[in-house]
Amino acid sequence: MPDLETRYAAEQFLFHEARLLDEGRWDDWLALFTDDGWYWLPARAGQTDPLEEISIIYEDPSVLRLRVARLNHPHAWTLAPAPRTAHVIGNVTVANGAADGSLTVGSMATIAEFRAGETGGRRLYAGRQTHELRPDPDSEAGFRIALKRLDLIDCDAESGAINVIL
């Protein structure tokens, strides 16, 4: 079981990631990923393989860079005005720690999104996150993301386009 200092560092990393997303600092968020990292939103509860089944999102950093470029583009009219989010992260657990300092961190996430001009204008996402984190002493955040998986509680319901990064 990881010590309290490790747990605290993992929690602070998750809070930092959430803050970057809420502040629309997409490039800084993208820099949190390892070169071989993945961002995954399964499309089915209990999904175990992103390659053998359809996923809502399964993207590596090269595709995430395209997503971030779209969010940053001044002529992304479908995102004007830019959506605003509020991430609430809780129930953080550090499931294991490897000899190299890598961690598997679980947490619950609730993400509220507001989009002015859209009917209803509000969406709520909730689910269990799993982060595979690798230590990075050169990073201000202390870790980098090898995998971010978000299992939405309503992953198999119709949701429409997800225009923000959850």
N, C-alpha and C positions, 0 to 999 in steps of 0.2 A: 504494500500500500504506500503510495507516495506521501511524503511528509507535508506538513501544513504550508511550508514555504512554496513547494511545487504546486500544490492546489491553489494557493493564492495567485501565483504567477499565471496559471492557466485561466483562472477566473478573470484576472485583469486583462489577459489577451482577448478573451471573448467580449468583454466590455469595450475594449479598444476597437475591435472589429465592428461591433454594433454602432459605436459612435461615428466611425468613418462612413458607414452606410447611411446613417441618419443625417450626416452633414453633407452628403453627396460627394464625398472625396473618393470617387471611384478609382482613380489611378493609384492612390495610396492603398486602397483596399486590395486592388489587383496585385500590388507589390507584396502582399502578405503570402501569396501562393508560391510554392516551390515550382521550379520549371516543369516538373512532371506531376503537378497537382491536378486535382479534379474537384468540380463543383457539381453535386448530384442531388436532384429532387426526384425520387422514385414516383412512379405513377400508380403503384399498387402497394397496399399495406403488406409488409413482410417481404417485399421484393429483395432478392439477394444478388441479382446479376444485372447490371446496367446494359450489358451487351446483348443479352439474350431476350430481353423484354424492353418494351417502349418505356422511356422515362419522360417526365415533364421537362427536365433539363439534365443533361450530362455533358459537361463542357470542360475542356482542358484550357490552360492559359491562352493559347492562341485564339480560341473561340471567345473566351472571356474578354480578350482585348477588343474584339469586334463589338461585343455588347457594350463595353465601356466607351468605345469611340462613338457609338450611337447615342449613348446617354449624354456624352459631352458635346455632341455636335450642335452648333448654334441653330441649325435649321431642322432639328428634330421636332417638327410641328406637332406630331401626335403626343409629344411629351411636354408641350408648352401650355401652361406653365409647368415647370418640373414638379413631379410628384414629391410629396414629403412623407417620410416614414418615421415611426418611433418603434424601436426594438426594445423589448423587455426580455432579459435573459435571467433564468433562475434555475434552481435545482441542479447546480453544477456538480458533476461527479468526475473524478479522475479515475477511470476504470483500470488502467495499468500504466506502468512506466517501463520502458525497455532500458537495457544497459547503455544504449547510446543517448539516452535522455528523451527519446520520442515518447509522446503521450497519446492515449486515446481519451478524449474528453467528451462526456455527454452533458447535455443541458436541454432545458425546455426553452422555447422561443415563442414569443407572441409578437407579431409585427402588424402594426396598424399603418395603413397607407391612405393618404388623402390626395385626390386629384381634382383640382378646381375645374369646373366646366364639365365634368363627367356626371351623368345621371347617378344620383346616390353619392358619388364622390368619395365614398369610403369603402375600404376592403379590410378584412381582418384575416390574417394567416396565423396558424398556430401549429406547433409540432415539436418533435424531438430532434435535436441536432446531435450529430456526432462529428467531432473534429479529430482528425489524425494530425497531430502537431509534431514538427521536428524542431529541435533547438537550433537557434541561430544567434550566436553571440554578437554578430555584426549588425543585427536588426534592433532597432529601438524597442520593438515589441517583444523581443526575446525568443519568438518562435516564428515558424512559417507553416502554412497550411499545405499538407500533402493531400488531404481529402476533407471536404466539407459536405456532409450529407444532411439534408433536412427532410425528415419524414413528416409531411403535413398530415394532420388528422383527417383531412377531407381530400386526400390525394386522388381518390378515385371518383370524385364529384366533378361536374363541369365547373370550370373556373374562369374561362376566358383567358385572354393574353395576360401574362405576367410581365409587366413593363419595368418593374424595379428589381433590384437584386435583394433577395431575401436573406 
